[in-house]
Structures are given as structure tokens and as C-alpha cells.
Amino acid sequence: MFCIQGNITSHLSFIHEHMFARLYVMRTIDTYLYWIKYYINYNHKTHPAELSEQHVESFLTFLSANRNVAISTQGVALNVLVYLYREIIKTPLSLNMNFAKSKRTPKFPAVLTPQ
């Protein structure tokens, strides 16, 4: 069981073992742990079980507005947080979250014509 007591390292080890036991690829585990640490640090090292959906929305908006991440990167971060709250903390996030979504960058032609 994932509890609030303990240090961040022991919690991340628990998540690693949880994912490893479910046969996740090591690269996926590393990516998930990276985003979970980023989320915890963004929220001043507060345990995710103590945070609300507004904190998740704020984090995802921060990624879009301040870090200018791509749509796919923001999607990965969202999927990580959905996994964290659903599988580890056992309190799923709602489906109607309200956060600023990343914008798709315009595609410019690879070769410009003389005009």
C-alpha cells in the first residue's frame, strides 16, 4: 500500500516495483518516475495523496504555458498522473479536468520557393 509517511525515494521505489511486477518496459518506468518526481517537486515536495485535481490541472497548465511543451509531452505527463492516482493512490482523477492544452506548432515548408 502506498502511504503518505516515508521519504520520496521509498515511494518511488514502490512505484518502480509496482510497474516492474506488471511487466512495464524499463524505459516506460523511467519516464513515469521522471514525471512523478517533476510533479512532486512542482508542488513543493508535497505527497500526491495530499494534492487535489486542481494541483494536477495547475501542473499541466504550467507545462503548456511556462515550459512550452509539445502536445505529446503534455499527454505523457497527463497519462503518468492518471496512472499515479488510479493505480498507486487509488483515487482516480475525474474525466472533466480543465487545463490549458499545448498548442500544435505550425508546419513550415522544408523548401521555400523564390516567391
C-alpha positions in Angstrom: 0.0 0.0 0.0 1.2 3.5 -0.9 1.2 5.6 2.3 2.0 9.2 3.0 4.7 8.5 5.6 8.2 7.8 4.4 10.6 9.6 2.1 10.2 10.2 -1.6 12.9 7.7 -2.5 11.0 4.8 -0.8 7.7 5.9 -2.6 9.5 6.0 -6.0 10.9 2.5 -5.3 7.5 1.3 -4.5 6.2 2.7 -7.8 9.1 1.1 -9.7 8.5 -2.3 -8.1 4.7 -2.0 -8.8 5.3 -1.2 -12.5 8.1 -3.8 -12.8 5.9 -6.5 -11.4 3.3 -5.6 -14.1 5.9 -6.1 -16.8 6.3 -2.4 -17.9 9.3 -1.7 -20.1 12.2 -0.1 -18.2 12.1 3.0 -20.4 8.4 3.5 -19.5 9.2 3.0 -15.8 12.0 5.6 -16.0 9.7 8.1 -17.9 6.9 7.7 -15.3 9.3 8.1 -12.4 10.7 11.3 -14.0 7.3 12.9 -14.4 6.1 11.8 -10.9 9.3 13.4 -9.4 8.7 16.6 -11.6 5.1 16.8 -10.3 6.1 16.3 -6.7 8.9 18.9 -7.0 6.5 21.3 -8.7 4.2 21.0 -5.7 6.9 21.8 -3.2 7.6 18.1 -2.4 4.0 17.6 -1.2 2.8 14.0 -1.3 0.5 13.5 -4.3 -2.2 11.9 -2.0 -2.5 15.3 -0.3 -3.0 17.2 -3.6 -6.2 17.8 -5.4 -7.2 17.7 -9.0 -6.6 21.5 -9.1 -3.0 20.8 -8.5 -2.9 18.4 -11.4 -4.6 21.0 -13.6 -2.2 23.6 -12.4 0.8 21.4 -13.2 -0.5 20.6 -16.7 -1.2 24.2 -17.4 2.3 25.1 -16.2 3.8 22.6 -18.7 1.9 24.3 -21.5 2.1 27.9 -20.6 5.6 28.2 -18.9 7.5 25.2 -20.3 6.0 25.3 -23.8 6.0 21.5 -24.1 4.6 19.7 -27.1 1.1 18.2 -27.1 2.5 14.7 -26.9 4.7 15.6 -23.9 1.8 17.1 -22.0 -0.2 14.0 -22.9 2.5 11.8 -21.4 2.5 13.8 -18.2 -1.3 13.5 -18.0 -1.1 9.7 -18.5 1.5 9.4 -15.8 -0.7 11.4 -13.4 -3.7 9.3 -14.3 -1.7 6.2 -13.6 -0.4 7.5 -10.3 -3.7 8.5 -9.0 -5.7 5.4 -10.3 -3.2 2.6 -9.7 -1.0 3.8 -6.9 -3.0 6.2 -4.8 -6.3 4.5 -5.6 -8.3 7.8 -6.1 -8.9 8.2 -9.8 -8.9 11.7 -11.4 -12.2 12.9 -12.9 -12.7 12.9 -16.6 -13.5 16.6 -16.9 -10.3 18.3 -16.0 -9.8 21.9 -17.0 -6.2 22.8 -18.0 -4.6 24.8 -20.8 -3.6 22.4 -23.6 -0.4 22.8 -25.5 -0.7 24.3 -29.0 0.4 22.5 -32.1 3.2 24.3 -33.7 2.6 25.3 -37.4 4.4 23.3 -40.0 6.6 25.3 -42.3 7.6 24.1 -45.7 11.0 22.4 -45.8 11.9 24.2 -49.0 10.9 27.8 -49.8 10.1 28.9 -53.3 11.7 32.1 -54.7 8.3 33.9 -54.4 
